[in-house]
Amino acid sequence: MTFVVDWALDPTPSLTVVTEEVMEDVQPMLGPGSVCVTATGAVVVSEPRADRLRWTEPDGRSFLIRGVPGLVDGKPWEARFRHPFGVAAAPDGSVVVADRVSNTVRRVDTDGTVTTLAGGPYGQGDLQVGEVTLRWPTSLGLAGAGTLYITDAASNVVRRVSRGGTSTVFACEPAWRPVALSLFPDGRVLVAEAQWAPGRTTGRLRTIDP
């Protein structure tokens, strides 16, 4: 089965479930940005335009994690996001979220509880990122050892945060802005980068060794 974030020409895009036999729309949503499947089989979709996440369990039960802009941790009905975009599944069933406009990385547990891992106006969070300030995090990935990779788009760098919380600049090319990434099984990182110039936008894919 494949899950596709479908913008198409519909002003209210939806998550399309694609199998060998059927393609159907499930619960129309507002501007999906990214999608992942958790270790328990739940499908999590970010809806940046609505400042929320949509979590759907394998049995079809679905719930929203707040749709009010802000930076607040807590239960699903308490937490707030600011344009959550990239999502990545962790081995324990939780999801890590690049909360783009709040410049943070958040974690959503299996019960929907939200905590801030890194970033924010005061750098608070369980993962202490030292003096590093995130600027427009858009995408992220979790490696097998618990290492977190973040595309810090407005800083033009890819950051690597170890399981112990140490943050380093993993890749940096000032002329290119990293906007998305994915991890190979062997640890290599695939980065999609963009470059803007007057009247022209170019892009490329780059593979980086761990």
Accessible surface in RSA format (square Angstrom, percent):
REM  Atomic radii and reference values for relative SASA: ProtOr
REM  Chains: A
REM  Algorithm: Lee & Richards
REM  Probe-radius: 1.40
REM  Slices: 20
REM RES _ NUM      All-atoms   Total-Side   Main-Chain    Non-polar    All polar
REM                ABS   REL    ABS   REL    ABS   REL    ABS   REL    ABS   REL
RES MET A   1   154.77  80.2  76.27  50.5  78.50 186.9  69.85  59.4  84.92 112.5
RES THR A   2    79.21  56.3  75.52  76.6   3.68   8.8  45.63  61.3  33.57  50.8
RES PHE A   3    52.06  26.0  33.68  20.9  18.38  47.8  33.68  20.4  18.38  52.6
RES VAL A   4    64.84  42.7  61.83  56.0   3.01   7.2  64.84  56.3   0.00   0.0
RES VAL A   5    37.21  24.5  16.33  14.8  20.88  50.3  16.39  14.2  20.83  56.5
RES ASP A   6    51.62  36.2  48.42  48.2   3.20   7.6   6.70  15.8  44.93  44.8
RES TRP A   7   114.43  45.9 109.92  53.2   4.51  10.6  98.39  52.5  16.03  26.0
RES ALA A   8    77.50  71.3  33.77  52.1  43.73  99.5  52.10  73.4  25.40  67.3
RES LEU A   9   180.58 100.6 151.54 108.4  29.04  73.0 158.48 111.3  22.09  59.5
RES ASP A  10    74.66  52.3  62.48  62.2  12.19  28.8  25.14  59.2  49.53  49.4
RES PRO A  11   108.61  79.2  91.30  83.2  17.31  62.9 104.90  86.6   3.72  23.1
RES THR A  12    71.52  50.9  70.09  71.1   1.42   3.4  52.84  71.0  18.68  28.2
RES PRO A  13     2.09   1.5   0.72   0.7   1.37   5.0   2.09   1.7   0.00   0.0
RES SER A  14     9.97   8.4   9.23  12.3   0.74   1.7   2.92   6.2   7.05   9.9
RES LEU A  15    10.53   5.9  10.48   7.5   0.05   0.1  10.53   7.4   0.00   0.0
RES THR A  16     8.06   5.7   8.06   8.2   0.00   0.0   7.17   9.6   0.90   1.4
RES VAL A  17    24.23  15.9  24.22  21.9   0.01   0.0  24.22  21.0   0.01   0.0
RES VAL A  18    37.51  24.7  36.15  32.7   1.36   3.3  36.15  31.4   1.36   3.7
RES THR A  19    44.12  31.4  27.95  28.3  16.18  38.6  31.93  42.9  12.19  18.4
RES GLU A  20   182.24 104.6 138.04 104.4  44.20 105.2  62.02 120.0 120.22  98.2
RES GLU A  21   166.46  95.6 127.52  96.5  38.95  92.7  48.20  93.2 118.26  96.6
RES VAL A  22    77.75  51.2  68.69  62.2   9.07  21.8  76.47  66.4   1.28   3.5
RES MET A  23   130.97  67.8 102.30  67.7  28.68  68.3  67.26  57.2  63.71  84.4
RES GLU A  24    91.79  52.7  85.35  64.6   6.45  15.4  23.91  46.2  67.89  55.4
RES ASP A  25   101.20  70.9  71.97  71.6  29.23  69.1  18.78  44.2  82.41  82.2
RES VAL A  26    49.59  32.6  45.50  41.2   4.09   9.8  48.58  42.2   1.00   2.7
RES GLN A  27    79.53  44.5  67.26  49.2  12.27  29.2  33.63  71.6  45.90  34.8
RES PRO A  28    95.27  69.4  79.56  72.5  15.71  57.1  79.92  66.0  15.36  95.4
RES MET A  29     6.07   3.1   0.88   0.6   5.18  12.3   5.89   5.0   0.18   0.2
RES LEU A  30    63.02  35.1  61.92  44.3   1.10   2.8  62.46  43.9   0.56   1.5
RES GLY A  31     0.00   0.0   0.00   N/A   0.00   0.0   0.00   0.0   0.00   0.0
RES PRO A  32     0.10   0.1   0.10   0.1   0.00   0.0   0.10   0.1   0.00   0.0
RES GLY A  33    18.02  22.2   0.00   N/A  18.02  22.2   1.08   3.0  16.95  38.0
RES SER A  34    26.45  22.4  22.11  29.5   4.34  10.0   8.63  18.4  17.83  25.0
RES VAL A  35    38.34  25.2  20.44  18.5  17.90  43.1  20.44  17.8  17.90  48.6
RES CYS A  36    18.33  13.9  10.32  11.5   8.01  18.8  18.33  46.5   0.00   0.0
RES VAL A  37    69.17  45.5  51.83  46.9  17.33  41.8  51.83  45.0  17.33  47.0
RES THR A  38     7.01   5.0   0.00   0.0   7.01  16.7   0.30   0.4   6.71  10.1
RES ALA A  39    69.79  64.2  24.19  37.3  45.60 103.7  37.70  53.1  32.09  85.0
RES THR A  40    83.63  59.5  59.88  60.7  23.75  56.6  65.42  87.9  18.21  27.5
RES GLY A  41    32.13  39.6   0.00   N/A  32.13  39.6  21.83  59.9  10.30  23.1
RES ALA A  42     0.00   0.0   0.00   0.0   0.00   0.0   0.00   0.0   0.00   0.0
RES VAL A  43    12.10   8.0  11.73  10.6   0.37   0.9  11.73  10.2   0.37   1.0
RES VAL A  44     0.00   0.0   0.00   0.0   0.00   0.0   0.00   0.0   0.00   0.0
RES VAL A  45     1.59   1.0   1.59   1.4   0.00   0.0   1.59   1.4   0.00   0.0
RES SER A  46     0.00   0.0   0.00   0.0   0.00   0.0   0.00   0.0   0.00   0.0
RES GLU A  47     0.00   0.0   0.00   0.0   0.00   0.0   0.00   0.0   0.00   0.0
RES PRO A  48     5.15   3.8   5.15   4.7   0.00   0.0   5.15   4.3   0.00   0.0
RES ARG A  49   119.24  50.1  95.07  48.5  24.17  57.5  39.88  54.5  79.36  48.1
RES ALA A  50    13.85  12.7   5.13   7.9   8.72  19.8  12.17  17.1   1.68   4.4
RES ASP A  51    16.85  11.8  16.85  16.8   0.00   0.0   0.00   0.0  16.85  16.8
RES ARG A  52    48.47  20.4  48.47  24.7   0.00   0.0   0.56   0.8  47.91  29.0
RES LEU A  53     0.00   0.0   0.00   0.0   0.00   0.0   0.00   0.0   0.00   0.0
RES ARG A  54    21.44   9.0  21.17  10.8   0.27   0.6   3.96   5.4  17.48  10.6
RES TRP A  55     1.22   0.5   1.22   0.6   0.00   0.0   1.22   0.6   0.00   0.0
RES THR A  56    26.15  18.6  25.45  25.8   0.69   1.7  18.23  24.5   7.91  12.0
RES GLU A  57    33.81  19.4  30.51  23.1   3.30   7.9   3.69   7.1  30.12  24.6
RES PRO A  58    93.21  67.9  53.03  48.3  40.18 146.1  62.79  51.8  30.43 189.1
RES ASP A  59   101.19  70.9  59.35  59.1  41.84  98.9  50.55 119.0  50.64  50.5
RES GLY A  60    45.41  56.0   0.00   N/A  45.41  56.0  30.85  84.7  14.57  32.6
RES ARG A  61   155.04  65.1 147.28  75.1   7.76  18.5  75.87 103.7  79.17  48.0
RES SER A  62    39.12  33.1   5.39   7.2  33.74  77.7   4.16   8.9  34.96  49.0
RES PHE A  63    65.92  33.0  59.05  36.6   6.87  17.9  65.92  40.0   0.00   0.0
RES LEU A  64    75.91  42.3  58.62  41.9  17.29  43.5  58.62  41.2  17.29  46.5
RES ILE A  65     0.00   0.0   0.00   0.0   0.00   0.0   0.00   0.0   0.00   0.0
RES ARG A  66    67.85  28.5  60.18  30.7   7.67  18.3  18.07  24.7  49.78  30.2
RES GLY A  67    41.00  50.6   0.00   N/A  41.00  50.6  10.46  28.7  30.54  68.4
RES VAL A  68    49.96  32.9  49.51  44.8   0.45   1.1  49.96  43.4   0.00   0.0
RES PRO A  69    71.56  52.2  62.78  57.2   8.78  31.9  62.93  52.0   8.63  53.7
RES GLY A  70    16.96  20.9   0.00   N/A  16.96  20.9  16.96  46.5   0.00   0.0
RES LEU A  71    53.15  29.6  26.47  18.9  26.68  67.1  26.47  18.6  26.68  71.8
RES VAL A  72    65.94  43.4  61.66  55.8   4.28  10.3  65.94  57.3   0.00   0.0
RES ASP A  73    62.71  43.9  44.12  43.9  18.59  44.0  22.53  53.0  40.18  40.1
RES GLY A  74    16.81  20.7   0.00   N/A  16.81  20.7  16.62  45.6   0.18   0.4
RES LYS A  75    82.96  40.5  82.89  50.9   0.07   0.2  50.95  45.9  32.01  34.1
RES PRO A  76    15.25  11.1  14.72  13.4   0.53   1.9  14.83  12.2   0.42   2.6
RES TRP A  77   172.80  69.3 158.94  76.9  13.86  32.5 150.33  80.2  22.46  36.4
RES GLU A  78    81.06  46.5  73.83  55.9   7.23  17.2  26.92  52.1  54.14  44.2
RES ALA A  79     0.00   0.0   0.00   0.0   0.00   0.0   0.00   0.0   0.00   0.0
RES ARG A  80    80.71  33.9  80.71  41.1   0.00   0.0   1.81   2.5  78.90  47.8
RES PHE A  81     0.00   0.0   0.00   0.0   0.00   0.0   0.00   0.0   0.00   0.0
RES ARG A  82    92.02  38.6  92.02  46.9   0.00   0.0   4.89   6.7  87.13  52.8
RES HIS A  83    58.36  31.9  58.36  40.6   0.00   0.0  35.71  36.8  22.65  26.4
RES PRO A  84     0.00   0.0   0.00   0.0   0.00   0.0   0.00   0.0   0.00   0.0
RES PHE A  85    57.07  28.6  57.07  35.3   0.00   0.0  57.07  34.6   0.00   0.0
RES GLY A  86     4.52   5.6   0.00   N/A   4.52   5.6   4.52  12.4   0.00   0.0
RES VAL A  87    12.55   8.3   0.00   0.0  12.55  30.2   0.00   0.0  12.55  34.0
RES ALA A  88    12.32  11.3   8.43  13.0   3.89   8.9  12.32  17.3   0.00   0.0
RES ALA A  89    36.12  33.2  15.65  24.2  20.46  46.5  15.67  22.1  20.45  54.2
RES ALA A  90    12.43  11.4  10.36  16.0   2.07   4.7  11.27  15.9   1.15   3.1
RES PRO A  91   113.55  82.8  87.43  79.7  26.12  94.9  95.76  79.1  17.79 110.5
RES ASP A  92   107.61  75.4  75.15  74.8  32.45  76.7  51.36 120.9  56.25  56.1
RES GLY A  93     0.13   0.2   0.00   N/A   0.13   0.2   0.13   0.3   0.00   0.0
RES SER A  94     3.24   2.7   3.24   4.3   0.00   0.0   2.15   4.6   1.08   1.5
RES VAL A  95     0.00   0.0   0.00   0.0   0.00   0.0   0.00   0.0   0.00   0.0
RES VAL A  96     5.82   3.8   5.82   5.3   0.00   0.0   5.82   5.1   0.00   0.0
RES VAL A  97     0.00   0.0   0.00   0.0   0.00   0.0   0.00   0.0   0.00   0.0
RES ALA A  98     0.00   0.0   0.00   0.0   0.00   0.0   0.00   0.0   0.00   0.0
RES ASP A  99     0.00   0.0   0.00   0.0   0.00   0.0   0.00   0.0   0.00   0.0
RES ARG A 100    37.82  15.9  37.82  19.3   0.00   0.0   0.00   0.0  37.82  22.9
RES VAL A 101    43.07  28.3  30.16  27.3  12.91  31.1  30.67  26.6  12.40  33.6
RES SER A 102    15.63  13.2   1.96   2.6  13.67  31.5  10.95  23.3   4.68   6.6
RES ASN A 103    49.03  33.8  48.92  47.3   0.11   0.3   4.45  10.7  44.57  43.1
RES THR A 104     0.00   0.0   0.00   0.0   0.00   0.0   0.00   0.0   0.00   0.0
RES VAL A 105     0.00   0.0   0.00   0.0   0.00   0.0   0.00   0.0   0.00   0.0
RES ARG A 106     0.00   0.0   0.00   0.0   0.00   0.0   0.00   0.0   0.00   0.0
RES ARG A 107    70.13  29.4  69.94  35.7   0.18   0.4  10.81  14.8  59.32  35.9
RES VAL A 108     0.00   0.0   0.00   0.0   0.00   0.0   0.00   0.0   0.00   0.0
RES ASP A 109    48.52  34.0  48.45  48.2   0.07   0.2  15.13  35.6  33.39  33.3
RES THR A 110    70.00  49.8  58.66  59.5  11.34  27.0  27.95  37.5  42.05  63.6
RES ASP A 111    86.55  60.6  63.02  62.7  23.54  55.7  47.97 112.9  38.59  38.5
RES GLY A 112     0.00   0.0   0.00   N/A   0.00   0.0   0.00   0.0   0.00   0.0
RES THR A 113    26.94  19.2  26.78  27.1   0.16   0.4  26.06  35.0   0.88   1.3
RES VAL A 114     0.00   0.0   0.00   0.0   0.00   0.0   0.00   0.0   0.00   0.0
RES THR A 115    37.85  26.9  37.85  38.4   0.00   0.0  37.53  50.4   0.32   0.5
RES THR A 116     7.50   5.3   3.29   3.3   4.21  10.0   1.17   1.6   6.33   9.6
RES LEU A 117    10.12   5.6  10.12   7.2   0.00   0.0  10.12   7.1   0.00   0.0
RES ALA A 118     0.12   0.1   0.07   0.1   0.06   0.1   0.12   0.2   0.00   0.0
RES GLY A 119     2.02   2.5   0.00   N/A   2.02   2.5   1.51   4.1   0.51   1.1
RES GLY A 120     8.75  10.8   0.00   N/A   8.75  10.8   1.83   5.0   6.92  15.5
RES PRO A 121    97.11  70.8  54.81  50.0  42.30 153.8  68.21  56.3  28.90 179.6
RES TYR A 122   191.06  89.2 156.82  89.2  34.25  89.1 118.90  89.4  72.16  89.0
RES GLY A 123    26.73  33.0   0.00   N/A  26.73  33.0  17.08  46.9   9.65  21.6
RES GLN A 124    75.77  42.4  69.04  50.5   6.73  16.0  52.29 111.3  23.48  17.8
RES GLY A 125    16.89  20.8   0.00   N/A  16.89  20.8   8.53  23.4   8.36  18.7
RES ASP A 126    97.21  68.1  67.38  67.1  29.83  70.5  28.48  67.0  68.73  68.5
RES LEU A 127    31.94  17.8  31.69  22.7   0.25   0.6  31.92  22.4   0.01   0.0
RES GLN A 128   109.38  61.2 102.13  74.6   7.25  17.3  57.32 122.0  52.06  39.5
RES VAL A 129    10.16   6.7   6.29   5.7   3.88   9.3   7.56   6.6   2.60   7.1
RES GLY A 130    62.76  77.4   0.00   N/A  62.76  77.4  40.36 110.8  22.40  50.2
RES GLU A 131   173.18  99.4 146.22 110.6  26.96  64.2  71.36 138.0 101.82  83.1
RES VAL A 132    43.34  28.5  31.67  28.7  11.68  28.1  37.49  32.6   5.86  15.9
RES THR A 133    85.41  60.7  75.90  76.9   9.51  22.7  48.80  65.5  36.61  55.3
RES LEU A 134     1.03   0.6   0.79   0.6   0.24   0.6   0.79   0.6   0.24   0.6
RES ARG A 135   126.38  53.1 125.26  63.9   1.12   2.7  38.37  52.4  88.02  53.3
RES TRP A 136    99.84  40.1  98.99  47.9   0.85   2.0  82.52  44.0  17.32  28.1
RES PRO A 137     0.00   0.0   0.00   0.0   0.00   0.0   0.00   0.0   0.00   0.0
RES THR A 138     9.78   7.0   9.30   9.4   0.49   1.2   9.30  12.5   0.49   0.7
RES SER A 139    14.36  12.1  14.36  19.2   0.00   0.0   4.56   9.7   9.81  13.7
RES LEU A 140     9.37   5.2   0.00   0.0   9.37  23.6   0.00   0.0   9.37  25.2
RES GLY A 141     7.15   8.8   0.00   N/A   7.15   8.8   7.15  19.6   0.00   0.0
RES LEU A 142    43.16  24.0  19.30  13.8  23.86  60.0  19.30  13.6  23.86  64.2
RES ALA A 143    25.86  23.8  18.94  29.2   6.92  15.7  22.77  32.1   3.09   8.2
RES GLY A 144    83.09 102.5   0.00   N/A  83.09 102.5  44.48 122.1  38.61  86.5
RES ALA A 145    78.07  71.8  55.40  85.5  22.67  51.6  67.31  94.8  10.76  28.5
RES GLY A 146    19.73  24.3   0.00   N/A  19.73  24.3  10.98  30.1   8.75  19.6
RES THR A 147    23.40  16.6  23.40  23.7   0.00   0.0   4.47   6.0  18.93  28.6
RES LEU A 148     4.01   2.2   4.01   2.9   0.00   0.0   4.01   2.8   0.00   0.0
RES TYR A 149     9.25   4.3   9.25   5.3   0.00   0.0   0.73   0.5   8.52  10.5
RES ILE A 150     1.12   0.6   1.12   0.8   0.00   0.0   1.12   0.8   0.00   0.0
RES THR A 151     0.00   0.0   0.00   0.0   0.00   0.0   0.00   0.0   0.00   0.0
RES ASP A 152     0.00   0.0   0.00   0.0   0.00   0.0   0.00   0.0   0.00   0.0
RES ALA A 153     1.04   1.0   1.04   1.6   0.00   0.0   1.04   1.5   0.00   0.0
RES ALA A 154    27.51  25.3  17.78  27.4   9.74  22.2  17.78  25.0   9.74  25.8
RES SER A 155    27.26  23.0   9.75  13.0  17.51  40.3  11.42  24.3  15.85  22.2
RES ASN A 156    31.31  21.6  30.35  29.3   0.96   2.3   6.41  15.4  24.90  24.1
RES VAL A 157    11.68   7.7  11.12  10.1   0.56   1.3  11.68  10.2   0.00   0.0
RES VAL A 158     1.40   0.9   1.40   1.3   0.00   0.0   1.40   1.2   0.00   0.0
RES ARG A 159    23.94  10.1  23.94  12.2   0.00   0.0   0.37   0.5  23.57  14.3
RES ARG A 160    74.77  31.4  74.33  37.9   0.44   1.0  13.10  17.9  61.67  37.4
RES VAL A 161     0.79   0.5   0.46   0.4   0.33   0.8   0.46   0.4   0.33   0.9
RES SER A 162    42.20  35.7  40.86  54.5   1.34   3.1  36.99  78.8   5.21   7.3
RES ARG A 163   183.72  77.1 163.35  83.3  20.37  48.5  61.93  84.6 121.79  73.8
RES GLY A 164    77.71  95.8   0.00   N/A  77.71  95.8  39.11 107.3  38.60  86.4
RES GLY A 165     5.59   6.9   0.00   N/A   5.59   6.9   3.63   9.9   1.97   4.4
RES THR A 166    90.58  64.4  81.50  82.6   9.08  21.6  54.51  73.2  36.07  54.5
RES SER A 167    24.48  20.7   1.59   2.1  22.88  52.7   1.51   3.2  22.97  32.2
RES THR A 168    66.32  47.2  59.21  60.0   7.12  17.0  62.97  84.6   3.35   5.1
RES VAL A 169    80.91  53.2  53.97  48.9  26.94  64.9  53.97  46.9  26.94  73.1
RES PHE A 170    27.03  13.5   5.72   3.5  21.31  55.5   7.00   4.2  20.03  57.3
RES ALA A 171    11.98  11.0   3.29   5.1   8.69  19.8  11.33  16.0   0.65   1.7
RES CYS A 172    66.89  50.6  39.22  43.7  27.67  65.0  14.29  36.2  52.60  56.7
RES GLU A 173    61.27  35.2  59.22  44.8   2.05   4.9  20.75  40.1  40.52  33.1
RES PRO A 174   109.24  79.6  96.67  88.1  12.58  45.7  98.41  81.3  10.83  67.3
RES ALA A 175    65.45  60.2  44.46  68.6  20.99  47.7  56.21  79.2   9.24  24.5
RES TRP A 176    39.54  15.9  38.74  18.8   0.80   1.9  26.45  14.1  13.09  21.2
RES ARG A 177    85.24  35.8  84.49  43.1   0.75   1.8   6.97   9.5  78.27  47.4
RES PRO A 178     2.56   1.9   2.56   2.3   0.00   0.0   2.56   2.1   0.00   0.0
RES VAL A 179    51.46  33.9  46.56  42.2   4.90  11.8  46.56  40.5   4.90  13.3
RES ALA A 180    41.86  38.5  41.77  64.5   0.09   0.2  41.86  59.0   0.00   0.0
RES LEU A 181    19.25  10.7   0.15   0.1  19.10  48.0   4.19   2.9  15.06  40.5
RES SER A 182    65.70  55.5  60.23  80.4   5.47  12.6  32.15  68.5  33.55  47.0
RES LEU A 183    49.25  27.4  21.58  15.4  27.68  69.6  22.81  16.0  26.45  71.2
RES PHE A 184    66.18  33.1  60.23  37.3   5.95  15.5  60.99  37.0   5.19  14.8
RES PRO A 185   147.60 107.6 103.02  93.9  44.58 162.0 116.70  96.4  30.90 192.0
RES ASP A 186    93.93  65.8  59.14  58.9  34.79  82.3  50.56 119.0  43.37  43.3
RES GLY A 187    24.75  30.5   0.00   N/A  24.75  30.5  23.05  63.3   1.70   3.8
RES ARG A 188    81.66  34.3  81.66  41.6   0.00   0.0  20.27  27.7  61.40  37.2
RES VAL A 189     0.00   0.0   0.00   0.0   0.00   0.0   0.00   0.0   0.00   0.0
RES LEU A 190    51.61  28.7  50.67  36.3   0.94   2.4  50.67  35.6   0.94   2.5
RES VAL A 191     0.00   0.0   0.00   0.0   0.00   0.0   0.00   0.0   0.00   0.0
RES ALA A 192    27.64  25.4  26.70  41.2   0.94   2.1  26.70  37.6   0.94   2.5
RES GLU A 193     7.16   4.1   2.92   2.2   4.24  10.1   0.04   0.1   7.12   5.8
RES ALA A 194    13.93  12.8  13.62  21.0   0.31   0.7  13.62  19.2   0.31   0.8
RES GLN A 195    49.06  27.4  46.48  34.0   2.58   6.1  13.62  29.0  35.45  26.9
RES TRP A 196   143.81  57.7 116.66  56.5  27.15  63.7  97.06  51.8  46.75  75.8
RES ALA A 197    36.25  33.3  22.20  34.3  14.05  32.0  28.93  40.7   7.33  19.4
RES PRO A 198   141.53 103.1 108.34  98.8  33.19 120.7 121.50 100.3  20.03 124.5
RES GLY A 199    92.93 114.6   0.00   N/A  92.93 114.6  45.88 125.9  47.06 105.4
RES ARG A 200   136.03  57.1 125.25  63.8  10.78  25.7  61.37  83.9  74.66  45.3
RES THR A 201    85.11  60.5  55.27  56.0  29.83  71.1  37.62  50.5  47.49  71.8
RES THR A 202    46.01  32.7  38.69  39.2   7.32  17.4  44.35  59.6   1.66   2.5
RES GLY A 203    56.25  69.4   0.00   N/A  56.25  69.4  20.98  57.6  35.27  79.0
RES ARG A 204    78.21  32.8  61.78  31.5  16.43  39.1  42.22  57.7  35.99  21.8
RES LEU A 205   126.28  70.3  95.50  68.3  30.78  77.4  95.64  67.2  30.65  82.5
RES ARG A 206    55.21  23.2  51.40  26.2   3.81   9.1  30.29  41.4  24.93  15.1
RES THR A 207    65.64  46.7  36.97  37.5  28.67  68.3  20.87  28.0  44.78  67.7
RES ILE A 208    25.70  14.6  23.34  17.4   2.36   5.7  25.70  18.5   0.00   0.0
RES ASP A 209   102.99  72.1  91.81  91.4  11.18  26.4  28.82  67.8  74.17  74.0
RES PRO A 210    92.93  67.7  51.20  46.7  41.73 151.7  61.61  50.9  31.32 194.6
END  Absolute sums over single chains surface
CHAIN  1 A    10287.5       7757.5       2530.0       5916.4       4371.1
END  Absolute sums over all chains
TOTAL         10287.5       7757.5       2530.0       5916.4       4371.1
